[in-house]
Amino acid sequence: MKLGLENWRSFERGIEKEYLETNGLGSFCSSTVIGANIRKYHALLNASLVPPINRMVLLSKLDEEVTIGNENFSISSNEYAGKIEEGYKYLRSFSKDLLPKFSYAIGDVSIEKTIAMQYGKNTTAICYKVRTGRERVSMRFTPHVNYRDHHSTSKKGGFSYSQYHDDNVLHLTEQETKLDLKILSNCSYEISEGWTLPIFYRNEAERGLSPIDFHYIPGYFTYEMEPHGEYLICFAATIEEELDIDPASIIREEEIRRRKLIDMAGCKKPMLKALVLAADQFIVKRFSTGTKTVIAGYPWFTDWGRDTMIAFTGLTLATERFEDAREILLTFTKHIKHGLLPNMFPDEGCQPIYNTADATLWFFYAVYKYLQYTKDEETVRTEIYPHLKEIIEHHRKGTMFDIYMDEDGLLSAGSEGTQLTWMDVKVGDWVVTPRHGKAVEINALWYNALKIMEKLSESFGEESSWYRDAAQRVKESFNEKFWNKDKQCLFDVIQKDKRIDSMRPNQIIAVSLPFEILEKDKWKMVVQKVHEKLYTPYGLRTLSNDEKDYKGIYIGDVLRRDGAYHRGTVWPWLIGPFADAYLKVNGSSESGREQAKEMLELFYGHMGDACIESISEILDGDEPFYPRGCMAQAWSVSEVLRAYIEADKGVDEN
């Protein structure tokens, strides 16, 4: 994917597109394609000190200035309070094939910058290939250094580093914590301590948060070049102990690693290749368990149980990363408590939080898909199946957060003050989308969990009649109570004798899952209603735009954004269940699969619009569907990738 000048004719246009690089630890490197940081999370080195949490902004950026003869040119772009630096005017192209590359030109001087993170290390490499013209050229690089949690901002003088430069390494030691940040380069270095002007983060201002930040400047690096020559200038920023680092080698090795991921997945189409690499960014190692987990989204999420289980198939199975898949499943089995999977592992590294009704049920779906792709019955039988039985028993008897199987077989979860489904926003005492009781997708998942247990118990030579009978009772109750005759679709939630008929996308899951709880003659009506009321090119709206509570724009302070999060905002991950259901009612023929793939291919346009070659967390419900929230979201990427590959191959669910 290659972008040209038309994408940054103005600063405002240039900051609309971002890039993201990761290292498999939860650390990341990110900015806009013009190099202007518009989020407090943007940095060349945003390092996870306790992977994948405790992320710290350490090196925000390197400002670049070029001197040709006696004339100076800044190729950096920044927004300060009241001032914009327009180095993007010299940017000729931005490309993202395997790694982000920036090409600049000033007269007869060309500069190509490539950035990569070293996989498994808190190290970022930045290399510049410079071709000089008829005059001498020098480049000056000014590091913007910080030391702060990436959710916060810094005040001028808010932290302190000591420094010394030795053998091409600038050593910076933060005085309070003694953390060592090293910047390696083949440049000359001169101490010149100071602070930046106040940096203005436009995205944070838009979100109603503090937008001002300051960075420490320890000095600057310079590199001198003769006319008509080719030069390689390299930097590496790291907190690792090992200093035998070659930035150019890091870039080459990361390109090789990514080619292997694409080859392993067997994907040929450009969109699928990009999604395979995007999927890789979310699979990370958790220090506390020593195993793989899934980052829910960049830049601010860590690992969430619900997101992991929904994203699981697309991230690991569709890409043929089967060992990672096994490791993730086994990691979560170790943290089951009272029959529940963790909802999240907090950023502070505290004990997991279990306030979820659906993460555990999606776990059954993930295990089922794991078997479907890998045929690894031994792992499931010996290491997972006993936990699945335990989960069912806890749900049957009742467990935390008022989650229990009612007399009608349906699963009830929560009370008026709790949010346990994926539509889980709560602001103070305000439950924005109250879905306690019997939610439609929870019971579709519950039915699937029972049917999966029926199959597994039969396969493993155990008694299956309870699961079979319970599933039948759930199906009968569901079809009796959830069908909305007036609207010819499903109720969203049942709260005692009250049936909530808000037009929401959760009902599509009753058709999309492998074991369909809804009577077959009603599938088409549900799909048609969802298509008519909720479908957009980039996912499903969370509420129909003709409902009184609909909010079509996700912008503003926390209260305004949370009020819109599940009341109209578009969620790309829902395109996966919709595509599955669409295929079922329109036939899984070759023509039906082509129609589903055409629907999914629309996302390739979005992948060049926000975070290059990734998919956003959410978009506005109103046209033109402006991307919002996290710039890259695990289940958004995974569900588009999974649904496309399964539509292409015609995967048989049962």
C-alpha positions in Angstrom: 0.0 0.0 0.0 1.5 3.3 -1.1 0.3 6.8 -0.4 1.3 9.9 -2.3 1.2 13.7 -2.0 -2.6 13.9 -2.3 -2.8 12.4 1.2 -1.0 15.4 2.9 -1.9 18.5 0.9 -2.7 19.9 4.3 -1.6 19.1 7.8 -5.2 18.2 8.6 -5.3 15.6 5.9 -1.9 14.2 6.7 -2.7 13.4 10.3 -5.8 11.3 9.3 -3.6 8.2 8.6 -1.4 6.4 11.1 1.0 3.5 11.1 1.7 0.9 13.8 4.7 -1.3 14.5 4.8 -3.8 17.4 7.3 -6.3 18.9 5.3 -9.2 20.3 5.5 -7.8 23.9 2.8 -5.2 23.9 5.2 -2.4 23.1 4.7 -0.4 20.0 5.9 2.4 17.7 3.3 4.6 16.1 2.6 8.0 14.6 0.8 9.5 11.6 2.2 9.0 8.1 3.6 12.5 8.1 5.4 11.9 11.4 3.3 14.3 13.5 2.2 12.8 16.8 -1.4 13.5 17.4 -2.0 11.1 20.3 -0.2 10.9 23.7 0.4 7.2 22.8 2.4 8.0 19.6 6.1 7.3 20.0 9.1 5.7 18.4 9.5 3.6 21.5 6.4 3.0 23.7 7.9 0.2 25.8 6.0 -2.4 27.8 8.1 -2.7 31.0 6.1 -5.8 32.2 4.8 -7.3 29.0 2.2 -6.7 27.9 1.4 -3.9 30.4 3.1 -1.0 32.1 3.7 0.8 28.8 5.9 3.9 28.9 6.6 6.5 26.3 10.4 6.8 26.3 11.4 8.1 22.9 8.6 10.2 21.3 10.4 11.0 18.1 13.5 12.1 16.3 13.2 15.5 14.7 15.1 15.7 11.4 16.7 18.8 9.8 18.6 18.8 6.6 21.3 21.3 5.6 22.1 21.6 1.9 24.9 24.0 1.3 24.0 26.9 3.5 20.2 26.3 3.5 18.3 24.5 6.2 15.2 22.4 5.8 13.1 20.7 8.5 11.5 17.5 7.3 9.7 17.0 10.6 6.1 17.7 11.2 4.8 18.7 14.7 1.9 20.6 16.1 2.8 22.8 19.1 0.4 25.0 21.0 -0.4 27.6 18.4 2.2 26.5 15.8 2.5 23.8 13.1 5.8 22.6 11.7 5.3 21.6 8.1 8.1 19.2 7.2 5.5 17.0 5.4 5.8 19.3 2.4 9.0 17.4 1.5 7.4 14.0 2.0 7.0 12.4 -1.4 5.5 9.0 -0.5 4.6 6.7 2.4 4.5 3.0 1.8 3.7 0.0 3.9 4.6 -3.3 2.4 6.4 -5.2 5.1 7.5 -2.1 7.1 6.7 1.6 7.0 8.9 3.6 4.6 8.9 7.4 4.2 10.5 9.0 1.1 11.5 12.7 1.2 13.1 14.8 -1.5 14.6 18.3 -1.3 16.0 19.4 -4.7 18.5 16.7 -5.8 18.7 15.1 -2.3 16.6 12.1 -1.5 16.0 10.5 1.9 14.3 7.1 2.6 13.4 6.3 6.2 12.5 2.8 7.4 11.3 1.9 10.9 11.0 -1.5 12.6 10.8 -2.9 16.1 12.9 -5.9 17.0 10.6 -8.8 17.7 10.7 -9.9 21.4 12.8 -6.8 22.4 12.0 -3.3 23.5 14.1 -1.9 20.7 13.1 0.4 17.7 15.4 0.7 14.7 15.3 3.8 12.4 17.4 3.8 9.2 17.9 6.6 6.7 19.2 6.0 3.2 20.4 9.3 1.9 21.5 10.1 -1.7 23.2 13.5 -2.0 23.4 15.8 -5.0 25.8 18.4 -6.1 26.3 20.0 -2.7 27.5 18.9 0.7 24.7 17.7 3.0 24.4 17.4 6.7 21.5 16.0 8.8 20.7 16.9 12.4 18.5 14.7 14.6 17.0 15.9 17.8 15.6 13.2 20.1 12.3 14.0 22.0 12.7 11.9 25.1 10.1 11.2 27.8 9.4 9.1 30.8 5.7 8.6 31.5 2.9 6.1 31.5 1.4 6.2 28.0 -2.1 7.1 29.3 -0.7 10.4 30.8 1.2 13.5 29.7 4.3 15.2 31.0 4.9 18.7 32.4 8.1 20.6 31.6 10.7 19.5 34.0 8.5 16.7 35.2 11.2 14.1 35.1 15.0 14.1 35.0 17.6 12.1 33.1 21.4 12.0 33.5 23.4 11.3 30.4 26.7 10.3 29.0 27.8 9.4 25.4 30.3 6.6 24.8 31.2 4.5 21.8 28.3 5.7 19.6 25.8 5.1 22.5 23.9 7.8 24.3 23.1 6.5 27.8 20.1 8.2 29.5 19.3 7.2 33.0 16.0 8.3 34.5 16.9 9.6 38.0 14.0 8.3 40.1 13.6 4.8 38.7 17.1 4.3 37.2 15.6 3.1 34.0 18.3 3.2 31.2 17.3 4.3 27.8 20.0 3.9 25.2 20.1 5.5 21.8 22.7 4.0 19.4 23.8 5.7 16.2 26.6 6.2 13.7 26.3 10.0 14.1 28.3 12.5 16.1 26.6 13.7 19.3 26.6 17.0 21.1 24.9 17.7 24.5 22.4 20.5 24.4 19.8 20.0 27.1 16.4 21.6 26.9 12.7 21.0 26.5 10.4 21.1 23.6 7.7 23.7 23.1 4.4 22.5 24.4 3.3 19.6 22.1 -0.4 19.7 21.2 -2.1 16.3 20.6 -5.1 17.0 18.5 -6.7 13.6 19.0 -6.6 14.0 22.8 -8.3 17.4 22.5 -11.0 15.8 20.3 -11.6 13.2 23.0 -12.0 15.8 25.8 -8.6 15.0 27.4 -5.5 17.0 28.3 -3.7 17.6 25.0 -0.5 19.3 26.1 2.8 17.4 26.6 6.5 18.3 26.9 9.6 16.3 25.9 13.1 16.5 27.2 15.9 17.2 24.6 19.3 15.8 25.8 21.2 17.1 22.8 21.4 16.4 19.1 23.1 14.0 16.6 24.7 15.1 13.3 25.9 13.3 10.2 28.0 15.0 7.4 27.8 13.9 3.8 29.8 14.7 0.6 28.2 15.5 -2.8 27.1 12.7 -5.1 27.2 9.9 -2.5 25.0 7.3 -0.9 24.9 7.1 2.9 23.2 5.0 5.6 22.4 6.7 8.9 21.0 4.4 11.6 19.6 4.7 15.1 18.3 2.2 17.6 16.4 3.1 20.8 16.4 0.4 23.4 16.0 -0.4 27.1 17.6 -3.9 26.6 21.0 -4.7 28.3 22.5 -6.0 25.1 24.1 -3.2 23.1 25.4 -5.3 20.2 22.6 -3.9 18.0 22.7 -3.4 14.3 19.6 -1.4 13.3 19.9 -2.4 9.6 19.9 -6.0 10.6 16.8 -5.6 12.8 15.0 -4.2 9.7 16.2 -7.1 7.5 15.3 -9.8 10.1 11.9 -8.3 10.7 11.2 -8.3 6.9 12.2 -12.0 6.8 10.0 -12.9 9.8 7.0 -11.2 8.2 7.4 -12.9 4.9 7.4 -16.3 6.7 4.1 -15.4 8.4 2.5 -14.6 5.1 3.9 -17.9 3.6 2.7 -19.9 6.5 -0.9 -18.5 6.2 -0.8 -19.2 2.5 -2.5 -15.9 1.6 -2.0 -14.5 -1.9 -4.3 -11.5 -2.1 -2.8 -8.1 -0.9 -5.7 -7.5 1.5 -5.2 -10.9 3.2 -1.4 -10.5 3.3 -1.9 -7.2 5.1 -4.5 -8.8 7.5 -2.1 -11.6 8.4 0.6 -9.1 9.4 -2.0 -7.0 11.2 -3.1 -10.1 13.1 0.5 -10.7 14.2 0.5 -7.4 16.0 -2.1 -8.5 18.6 -0.4 -11.9 19.6 1.9 -11.1 22.4 3.7 -12.7 25.4 2.4 -12.1 28.9 5.2 -12.0 31.4 3.1 -13.2 34.4 2.2 -16.5 32.6 5.2 -16.9 30.3 2.7 -17.7 27.5 0.9 -15.9 24.6 -2.1 -13.7 25.0 -4.0 -11.2 22.8 -3.8 -7.4 23.0 -7.4 -6.3 22.4 -6.4 -3.0 20.6 -3.8 -0.4 20.1 -3.0 2.1 21.5 -4.7 1.7 24.9 -6.1 -1.8 25.5 -4.3 -4.8 27.1 -5.6 -8.4 27.0 -9.3 -9.0 27.5 -10.9 -12.4 27.7 -13.9 -11.6 25.5 -11.9 -10.0 22.8 -9.3 -12.8 22.9 -11.9 -15.5 22.4 -13.8 -13.7 19.6 -10.5 -12.8 17.8 -9.0 -16.2 18.5 -9.9 -18.0 15.2 -8.9 -15.2 12.9 -5.6 -14.4 14.6 -4.3 -17.9 15.2 -6.3 -20.5 13.3 -6.9 -18.8 10.0 -3.2 -17.8 9.9 -2.2 -21.4 10.8 -0.4 -20.3 14.0 -1.6 -23.5 15.7 0.9 -23.6 18.5 0.1 -20.0 19.5 -3.6 -21.0 19.5 -3.0 -24.0 21.8 -0.9 -21.8 24.1 -3.6 -19.1 24.4 -6.4 -21.6 25.2 -4.3 -23.2 27.9 -3.3 -19.9 29.3 -6.9 -18.9 29.9 -7.8 -22.3 31.4 -5.4 -21.5 34.1 -7.3 -18.4 35.1 -10.8 -19.8 35.2 -12.5 -18.9 38.5 -16.0 -20.2 39.6 -16.6 -21.2 36.0 -15.7 -17.8 34.4 -12.9 -16.7 32.2 -11.3 -13.3 33.0 -12.8 -10.3 31.4 -9.6 -8.5 31.6 -6.0 -8.4 33.0 -5.7 -4.9 34.4 -3.0 -2.6 33.1 -1.7 -2.3 36.7 -0.9 -6.0 36.8 -3.5 -6.7 39.6 -5.7 -9.8 39.8 -7.9 -10.6 36.8 -11.4 -9.2 36.7 -14.3 -11.6 35.9 -17.2 -9.4 35.2 -18.3 -11.0 31.9 -21.0 -13.5 30.9 -19.9 -14.0 27.3 -16.1 -14.4 27.4 -16.5 -17.9 28.9 -19.1 -18.9 26.3 -17.0 -17.6 23.4 -14.3 -19.9 24.9 -16.4 -22.9 23.9 -16.6 -21.6 20.4 -12.8 -21.0 20.3 -12.2 -24.6 21.4 -14.6 -25.9 18.8 -12.9 -23.9 16.1 -9.5 -25.1 17.4 -10.6 -28.7 16.9 -12.0 -27.9 13.5 -8.8 -26.5 12.2 -6.2 -28.6 14.0 -7.9 -32.0 14.8 -5.9 -31.9 18.1 -8.3 -34.0 20.2 -5.6 -35.0 22.7 -5.1 -31.5 24.0 -8.8 -30.8 24.2 -9.6 -34.1 25.9 -6.8 -34.0 28.5 -6.2 -30.3 29.2 -9.4 -28.4 28.2 -12.4 -30.7 28.4 -12.3 -31.0 32.2 -12.5 -27.2 32.5 -15.4 -27.1 30.1 -17.4 -29.5 32.3 -16.6 -27.4 35.3 -17.8 -24.3 33.6 -21.1 -25.8 32.6 -21.6 -27.0 36.2 -21.0 -23.6 37.6 -23.5 -22.0 35.1 -26.1 -24.7 35.8 -25.9 -24.1 39.6 -25.2 -20.3 39.4 -22.0 -18.4 39.7 -20.7 -14.9 40.3 -22.5 -11.8 39.0 -25.9 -13.5 39.1 -25.1 -15.7 36.1 -27.3 -18.8 36.2 -29.4 -21.2 34.2 -33.1 -20.5 34.8 -35.8 -23.0 35.0 -36.6 -22.6 31.3 -33.0 -23.5 30.5 -32.1 -20.0 29.4 -29.1 -18.3 30.8 -29.7 -15.1 32.9 -26.8 -12.8 33.8 -26.4 -9.7 35.9 -28.7 -7.2 37.6 -29.6 -3.6 37.0 -26.2 -2.3 38.1 -24.0 -4.7 36.1 -22.9 -4.8 32.5 -21.7 -8.3 31.6 -22.2 -8.5 27.8 -19.9 -6.9 25.2 -22.1 -3.8 25.2 -20.6 -3.1 28.6 -20.4 0.7 29.1 -21.2 2.0 32.5 -20.5 5.7 33.5 -20.8 6.1 37.2 -24.3 4.7 38.1 -25.5 5.1 34.5 -25.8 1.8 32.7 -25.8 3.1 29.1 -27.2 -0.1 27.5 -28.9 -2.1 30.2 -28.8 -5.8 29.1 -29.0 -7.7 32.3 -31.3 -10.7 32.3 -31.5 -13.0 29.3 -29.5 -11.5 26.4 -30.1 -12.9 22.9 -26.4 -13.6 22.0 -25.6 -14.9 25.5 -28.3 -17.6 25.0 -27.2 -18.4 21.5 -23.7 -18.9 22.9 -25.1 -20.9 25.8 -26.9 -23.2 23.4 -23.7 -23.7 21.4 -21.7 -24.4 24.5 -24.2 -27.2 25.4 -24.1 -28.6 21.8 -20.3 -28.5 21.8 -20.3 -30.4 25.1 -22.7 -32.9 23.7 -20.4 -33.6 20.8 -17.2 -33.7 22.9 -18.7 -36.0 25.5 -19.8 -38.4 22.8 -16.4 -38.2 21.1 -14.6 -38.9 24.4 -16.9 -41.8 25.4 -18.8 -40.0 28.2 -22.5 -39.6 28.9 -23.9 -36.8 26.7 -27.7 -37.0 27.5 -27.8 -34.1 30.0 -26.1 -31.7 27.5 -28.4 -32.9 24.7 -31.6 -32.5 26.8 -30.5 -29.1 28.2 -29.7 -27.8 24.7 -33.2 -28.9 23.5 -34.9 -27.2 26.4 -32.9 -24.0 25.7 -33.8 -24.0 22.0 -37.5 -24.5 22.7 -37.5 -21.7 25.3 -35.5 -19.4 23.1 -37.8 -19.7 20.1 -40.9 -19.3 22.3 -39.7 -16.2 24.1 -37.3 -14.3 21.8 -39.2 -14.2 18.6 -40.7 -10.7 18.0 -43.7 -11.3 15.8 -44.4 -7.6 15.2 -40.9 -6.8 13.9 -40.1 -10.2 12.5 -36.8 -10.4 14.2 -35.5 -11.3 17.7 -35.8 -9.4 20.9 -32.5 -8.1 22.2 -32.9 -9.0 25.9 -35.6 -10.4 28.2 -35.7 -8.9 31.7 -38.2 -10.9 33.7 -41.5 -10.4 31.8 -40.2 -7.4 29.8 -39.0 -7.9 26.3 -36.6 -5.2 24.9 -37.1 -4.8 21.2 -34.3 -2.3 20.5 -33.0 -3.0 16.9 -29.5 -4.2 17.7 -27.0 -6.5 15.9 -26.7 -9.2 18.7 -29.4 -11.3 17.2 -27.3 -12.1 14.1 -25.2 -14.3 16.4 -28.2 -16.6 16.8 -27.9 -17.4 13.1 -24.1 -17.2 12.6 -22.9 -19.7 15.2 -22.2 -23.3 14.2 -25.2 -24.6 16.1 -28.2 -22.4 15.2 -30.6 -21.9 18.1 -33.2 -20.2 15.9 -35.7 -22.1 13.9 -34.5 -22.2 10.3 -37.5 -20.6 8.7 -36.7 -17.4 10.6 -33.1 -17.1 9.7 -33.7 -15.1 6.5 -36.0 -12.7 8.3 -33.3 -11.9 10.9 -30.6 -11.4 8.3 -32.8 -9.2 6.1 -33.8 -7.1 9.1 -30.2 -6.6 10.3 -29.1 -5.9 6.7 -31.8 -3.3 6.3 -31.5 -1.5 9.6 -27.9 -2.0 10.7 -25.5 -2.9 7.9 -22.8 -0.4 6.7 -19.8 -1.1 4.4 -17.6 -1.3 7.5 -19.7 -3.4 10.0 -23.0 -3.2 11.8 -24.4 -0.3 13.7 -25.1 -1.1 17.4 -28.5 0.5 17.1 -30.7 1.3 14.2 -30.6 5.0 13.1 -34.4 5.2 13.4 -34.4 4.5 17.2 -34.8 7.4 19.6 -31.6 6.7 21.5 -29.4 6.5 18.3 -26.1 8.5 18.4 -24.4 8.7 15.0 -21.2 10.4 15.9 -18.6 9.1 18.4 -16.8 12.2 19.5 -16.3 14.5 22.6 -15.6 13.9 26.2 -15.8 10.5 28.0 -19.5 11.0 28.8 -20.5 11.8 25.2 -18.4 9.1 23.7 -19.5 6.4 26.2 -23.1 7.5 25.5 -22.6 6.7 21.8 -20.3 3.6 22.1 -23.2 1.1 21.7 -26.0 3.3 20.6 -25.3 3.5 16.9 -21.5 3.3 16.5 -20.4 0.9 13.8 -18.3 -2.1 15.0 -16.3 -3.9 12.2 -16.0 -7.2 14.1 -19.7 -7.8 13.6 -19.2 -8.2 9.9 -17.9 -11.6 10.6 -21.1 -13.0 12.2 -23.1 -11.1 9.6 -21.1 -12.7 6.7 -21.6 -16.1 8.2 -25.3 -15.6 8.6 -25.6 -14.1 5.1 -23.9 -17.2 3.6 -26.3 -19.5 5.5 -29.5 -17.8 4.2 -28.1 -17.1 0.7 -26.6 -20.5 0.1 -23.0 -21.5 0.5 -22.6 -21.9 -3.2 -19.7 -20.5 -5.2 -21.8 -17.4 -6.0 -22.9 -17.0 -2.4 -19.3 -17.1 -1.2 -18.3 -14.5 -3.8 -21.0 -12.2 -2.6 -19.8 -12.6 1.0 -16.2 -11.9 -0.1 -17.2 -8.8 -2.0 -18.8 -7.5 1.1 -15.6 -8.1 3.1 -13.3 -6.7 0.4 -14.8 -3.3 1.1 -12.6 -3.2 4.2 -9.5 -2.8 2.0 -10.5 0.8 1.4 -10.7 1.4 5.1 -7.3 -0.2 5.6 -5.8 2.7 3.7 -7.8 5.3 5.5 -7.0 5.2 9.2 -4.3 2.9 10.6 -2.6 1.7 7.4 -3.2 -2.0 6.7 -5.2 -2.5 9.9 -8.9 -2.0 10.9 -10.2 0.4 13.5 -12.1 -0.5 16.7 -15.2 1.5 15.7 -16.6 4.0 13.2 -19.3 6.7 13.3 -22.8 5.3 12.6 -23.5 8.3 10.3 -21.9 8.6 6.9 -19.1 9.0 5.9 -18.3 6.5 8.7 -15.3 8.2 10.1 -12.9 5.9 12.0 -12.9 6.3 15.8 -11.6 4.6 18.9 -8.5 2.4 18.8 -6.7 2.7 15.5 -6.2 -1.1 15.3 -8.5 -3.6 17.0 -7.9 -7.4 17.3 -11.4 -8.6 16.7 -11.9 -6.2 13.8 -8.9 -7.5 12.0 -9.5 -11.1 13.0 -13.2 -11.4 12.0 -12.7 -9.8 8.5 -9.7 -12.2 8.0 -11.5 -15.3 9.3 -14.8 -14.6 7.5 -13.0 -14.1 4.2 -10.8 -17.2 4.4 -13.7 -19.4 5.5 -16.0 -18.0 2.8 -13.2 -18.5 0.3 -12.5 -22.1 1.4 -16.1 -23.0 2.2 -15.3 -24.3 5.7 -17.9 -26.8 6.9 -18.9 -25.8 10.5 -20.4 -29.1 11.5 
